Amino acid sequence: MTAGPRVSVSVTHRFTASAERVFDAWLGPARVGKWLFATPAGEMVRVEIDPRVGGTFVITERRDGEDVEHRGEYLEIERPRRLVFTLNVERYAQEIDQVVIEIIPLDTGCELTLTHGMSPSWADRKGQIELGWSGIFQVLEGVLSAVER
Protein backbone atom coordinates (compact mmCIF):
# COMPACT_ATOMS: atom_id res chain seq x y z
CA MET A 1 0.00 0.00 0.00
CA THR A 2 1.11 3.54 -0.61
CA ALA A 3 2.86 5.32 2.27
CA GLY A 4 1.45 8.57 3.57
CA PRO A 5 -2.02 9.70 4.51
CA ARG A 6 -4.78 7.66 2.94
CA VAL A 7 -8.03 8.98 1.52
CA SER A 8 -11.10 7.15 2.76
CA VAL A 9 -14.56 6.75 1.25
CA SER A 10 -17.40 5.20 3.25
CA VAL A 11 -20.70 3.99 1.82
CA THR A 12 -23.56 2.38 3.76
CA HIS A 13 -26.42 0.37 2.25
CA ARG A 14 -29.32 -1.50 3.83
CA PHE A 15 -30.15 -4.82 2.20
CA THR A 16 -33.36 -6.80 2.51
CA ALA A 17 -31.30 -10.02 2.39
CA SER A 18 -29.75 -11.56 5.50
CA ALA A 19 -26.21 -10.75 6.59
CA GLU A 20 -25.14 -14.28 5.60
CA ARG A 21 -26.50 -13.96 2.06
CA VAL A 22 -24.94 -10.54 1.55
CA PHE A 23 -21.59 -11.72 2.93
CA ASP A 24 -21.59 -14.87 0.80
CA ALA A 25 -22.32 -12.81 -2.33
CA TRP A 26 -18.79 -11.35 -2.02
CA LEU A 27 -17.07 -14.75 -2.19
CA GLY A 28 -18.99 -16.95 -4.67
CA PRO A 29 -17.57 -16.64 -8.20
CA ALA A 30 -20.86 -17.26 -10.03
CA ARG A 31 -22.65 -14.55 -8.06
CA VAL A 32 -19.71 -12.11 -7.95
CA GLY A 33 -19.54 -12.08 -11.73
CA LYS A 34 -23.07 -10.71 -11.89
CA TRP A 35 -22.47 -7.60 -9.81
CA LEU A 36 -18.98 -6.79 -8.50
CA PHE A 37 -17.21 -4.38 -10.85
CA ALA A 38 -19.77 -5.25 -13.55
CA THR A 39 -20.92 -2.46 -15.84
CA PRO A 40 -24.09 -2.45 -17.97
CA ALA A 41 -22.17 -2.49 -21.28
CA GLY A 42 -19.31 -4.74 -20.14
CA GLU A 43 -18.83 -8.49 -20.43
CA MET A 44 -17.46 -10.44 -17.47
CA VAL A 45 -14.67 -12.65 -18.84
CA ARG A 46 -12.91 -13.93 -15.71
CA VAL A 47 -13.85 -14.42 -12.08
CA GLU A 48 -11.41 -16.39 -9.95
CA ILE A 49 -11.77 -16.38 -6.17
CA ASP A 50 -9.81 -18.21 -3.50
CA PRO A 51 -11.96 -17.26 -0.47
CA ARG A 52 -9.56 -17.67 2.43
CA VAL A 53 -7.24 -15.37 4.35
CA GLY A 54 -4.21 -15.01 2.09
CA GLY A 55 -6.27 -16.13 -0.91
CA THR A 56 -6.63 -13.89 -3.93
CA PHE A 57 -9.22 -12.83 -6.47
CA VAL A 58 -9.15 -11.71 -10.08
CA ILE A 59 -12.24 -10.18 -11.66
CA THR A 60 -11.90 -9.13 -15.29
CA GLU A 61 -14.52 -7.35 -17.33
CA ARG A 62 -14.20 -6.50 -21.02
CA ARG A 63 -15.18 -2.86 -21.57
CA ASP A 64 -15.19 -1.41 -25.07
CA GLY A 65 -12.90 -4.20 -26.25
CA GLU A 66 -10.37 -3.78 -23.43
CA ASP A 67 -10.00 -5.93 -20.33
CA VAL A 68 -10.16 -4.21 -16.96
CA GLU A 69 -8.70 -6.45 -14.27
CA HIS A 70 -9.45 -6.08 -10.56
CA ARG A 71 -7.05 -7.98 -8.29
CA GLY A 72 -6.79 -8.38 -4.55
CA GLU A 73 -5.94 -10.48 -1.55
CA TYR A 74 -8.20 -11.39 1.35
CA LEU A 75 -6.79 -10.10 4.65
CA GLU A 76 -9.71 -10.93 6.98
CA ILE A 77 -12.77 -13.13 6.54
CA GLU A 78 -15.19 -13.25 9.47
CA ARG A 79 -18.48 -14.58 8.15
CA PRO A 80 -21.01 -12.92 8.16
CA ARG A 81 -19.77 -9.67 9.70
CA ARG A 82 -16.43 -8.57 8.27
CA LEU A 83 -14.40 -8.87 5.10
CA VAL A 84 -11.15 -7.02 4.40
CA PHE A 85 -9.24 -7.19 1.14
CA THR A 86 -6.71 -5.32 -0.95
CA LEU A 87 -7.74 -3.97 -4.33
CA ASN A 88 -5.72 -2.99 -7.35
CA VAL A 89 -6.91 -2.00 -10.80
CA GLU A 90 -3.60 -1.62 -12.58
CA ARG A 91 -5.23 -0.03 -15.62
CA TYR A 92 -6.09 3.01 -13.49
CA ALA A 93 -3.48 3.07 -10.71
CA GLN A 94 -0.37 1.32 -9.42
CA GLU A 95 -1.37 1.76 -5.77
CA ILE A 96 -2.96 -0.98 -3.73
CA ASP A 97 -6.14 0.05 -1.91
CA GLN A 98 -7.79 -1.58 1.07
CA VAL A 99 -11.52 -2.28 1.31
CA VAL A 100 -13.25 -3.08 4.60
CA ILE A 101 -16.78 -4.52 4.57
CA GLU A 102 -18.72 -4.52 7.85
CA ILE A 103 -22.17 -6.08 8.00
CA ILE A 104 -24.64 -5.64 10.84
CA PRO A 105 -27.62 -8.01 10.95
CA LEU A 106 -30.97 -6.26 11.42
CA ASP A 107 -34.43 -7.60 12.29
CA THR A 108 -35.10 -7.67 8.56
CA GLY A 109 -32.04 -7.75 6.35
CA CYS A 110 -28.74 -6.13 7.19
CA GLU A 111 -26.70 -2.97 6.92
CA LEU A 112 -23.39 -3.02 5.07
CA THR A 113 -20.76 -0.33 5.47
CA LEU A 114 -17.87 -0.31 3.02
CA THR A 115 -14.77 1.75 3.72
CA HIS A 116 -12.39 2.12 0.80
CA GLY A 117 -8.92 3.41 1.73
CA MET A 118 -6.85 4.68 -1.18
CA SER A 119 -3.96 6.85 -2.24
CA PRO A 120 -4.25 10.62 -1.69
CA SER A 121 -4.06 11.03 -5.48
CA TRP A 122 -7.73 9.95 -5.60
CA ALA A 123 -8.96 12.68 -3.20
CA ASP A 124 -10.58 14.71 -5.99
CA ARG A 125 -12.61 11.65 -7.09
CA LYS A 126 -14.10 10.68 -3.74
CA GLY A 127 -17.62 11.59 -4.86
CA GLN A 128 -17.32 9.47 -8.01
CA ILE A 129 -16.02 6.52 -6.01
CA GLU A 130 -18.90 6.79 -3.51
CA LEU A 131 -21.39 6.85 -6.39
CA GLY A 132 -19.66 3.85 -7.96
CA TRP A 133 -19.95 1.74 -4.81
CA SER A 134 -23.56 2.87 -4.28
CA GLY A 135 -24.38 1.73 -7.81
CA ILE A 136 -22.64 -1.59 -7.23
CA PHE A 137 -24.77 -2.13 -4.11
CA GLN A 138 -27.95 -1.42 -6.09
CA VAL A 139 -26.94 -4.11 -8.58
CA LEU A 140 -26.15 -6.52 -5.73
CA GLU A 141 -29.59 -5.86 -4.20
CA GLY A 142 -31.14 -6.83 -7.56
CA VAL A 143 -29.03 -9.98 -7.84
CA LEU A 144 -30.00 -11.07 -4.32
CA SER A 145 -33.69 -10.31 -4.99
CA ALA A 146 -33.63 -12.31 -8.23
CA VAL A 147 -32.28 -15.34 -6.36
CA GLU A 148 -35.20 -15.18 -3.94
CA ARG A 149 -37.77 -15.38 -6.74
C-alpha positions in Angstrom: 0.0 0.0 0.0 1.1 3.5 -0.6 2.9 5.3 2.3 1.5 8.6 3.6 -2.0 9.7 4.5 -4.8 7.7 2.9 -8.0 9.0 1.5 -11.1 7.2 2.8 -14.6 6.8 1.2 -17.4 5.2 3.3 -20.7 4.0 1.8 -23.6 2.4 3.8 -26.4 0.4 2.3 -29.3 -1.5 3.8 -30.1 -4.8 2.2 -33.4 -6.8 2.5 -31.3 -10.0 2.4 -29.8 -11.6 5.5 -26.2 -10.8 6.6 -25.1 -14.3 5.6 -26.5 -14.0 2.1 -24.9 -10.5 1.6 -21.6 -11.7 2.9 -21.6 -14.9 0.8 -22.3 -12.8 -2.3 -18.8 -11.4 -2.0 -17.1 -14.7 -2.2 -19.0 -16.9 -4.7 -17.6 -16.6 -8.2 -20.9 -17.3 -10.0 -22.7 -14.6 -8.1 -19.7 -12.1 -7.9 -19.5 -12.1 -11.7 -23.1 -10.7 -11.9 -22.5 -7.6 -9.8 -19.0 -6.8 -8.5 -17.2 -4.4 -10.9 -19.8 -5.3 -13.5 -20.9 -2.5 -15.8 -24.1 -2.4 -18.0 -22.2 -2.5 -21.3 -19.3 -4.7 -20.1 -18.8 -8.5 -20.4 -17.5 -10.4 -17.5 -14.7 -12.7 -18.8 -12.9 -13.9 -15.7 -13.8 -14.4 -12.1 -11.4 -16.4 -9.9 -11.8 -16.4 -6.2 -9.8 -18.2 -3.5 -12.0 -17.3 -0.5 -9.6 -17.7 2.4 -7.2 -15.4 4.4 -4.2 -15.0 2.1 -6.3 -16.1 -0.9 -6.6 -13.9 -3.9 -9.2 -12.8 -6.5 -9.1 -11.7 -10.1 -12.2 -10.2 -11.7 -11.9 -9.1 -15.3 -14.5 -7.3 -17.3 -14.2 -6.5 -21.0 -15.2 -2.9 -21.6 -15.2 -1.4 -25.1 -12.9 -4.2 -26.2 -10.4 -3.8 -23.4 -10.0 -5.9 -20.3 -10.2 -4.2 -17.0 -8.7 -6.4 -14.3 -9.4 -6.1 -10.6 -7.0 -8.0 -8.3 -6.8 -8.4 -4.6 -5.9 -10.5 -1.5 -8.2 -11.4 1.4 -6.8 -10.1 4.6 -9.7 -10.9 7.0 -12.8 -13.1 6.5 -15.2 -13.2 9.5 -18.5 -14.6 8.1 -21.0 -12.9 8.2 -19.8 -9.7 9.7 -16.4 -8.6 8.3 -14.4 -8.9 5.1 -11.1 -7.0 4.4 -9.2 -7.2 1.1 -6.7 -5.3 -0.9 -7.7 -4.0 -4.3 -5.7 -3.0 -7.3 -6.9 -2.0 -10.8 -3.6 -1.6 -12.6 -5.2 0.0 -15.6 -6.1 3.0 -13.5 -3.5 3.1 -10.7 -0.4 1.3 -9.4 -1.4 1.8 -5.8 -3.0 -1.0 -3.7 -6.1 0.0 -1.9 -7.8 -1.6 1.1 -11.5 -2.3 1.3 -13.3 -3.1 4.6 -16.8 -4.5 4.6 -18.7 -4.5 7.9 -22.2 -6.1 8.0 -24.6 -5.6 10.8 -27.6 -8.0 10.9 -31.0 -6.3 11.4 -34.4 -7.6 12.3 -35.1 -7.7 8.6 -32.0 -7.7 6.3 -28.7 -6.1 7.2 -26.7 -3.0 6.9 -23.4 -3.0 5.1 -20.8 -0.3 5.5 -17.9 -0.3 3.0 -14.8 1.8 3.7 -12.4 2.1 0.8 -8.9 3.4 1.7 -6.8 4.7 -1.2 -4.0 6.9 -2.2 -4.3 10.6 -1.7 -4.1 11.0 -5.5 -7.7 10.0 -5.6 -9.0 12.7 -3.2 -10.6 14.7 -6.0 -12.6 11.7 -7.1 -14.1 10.7 -3.7 -17.6 11.6 -4.9 -17.3 9.5 -8.0 -16.0 6.5 -6.0 -18.9 6.8 -3.5 -21.4 6.8 -6.4 -19.7 3.8 -8.0 -20.0 1.7 -4.8 -23.6 2.9 -4.3 -24.4 1.7 -7.8 -22.6 -1.6 -7.2 -24.8 -2.1 -4.1 -27.9 -1.4 -6.1 -26.9 -4.1 -8.6 -26.2 -6.5 -5.7 -29.6 -5.9 -4.2 -31.1 -6.8 -7.6 -29.0 -10.0 -7.8 -30.0 -11.1 -4.3 -33.7 -10.3 -5.0 -33.6 -12.3 -8.2 -32.3 -15.3 -6.4 -35.2 -15.2 -3.9 -37.8 -15.4 -6.7 
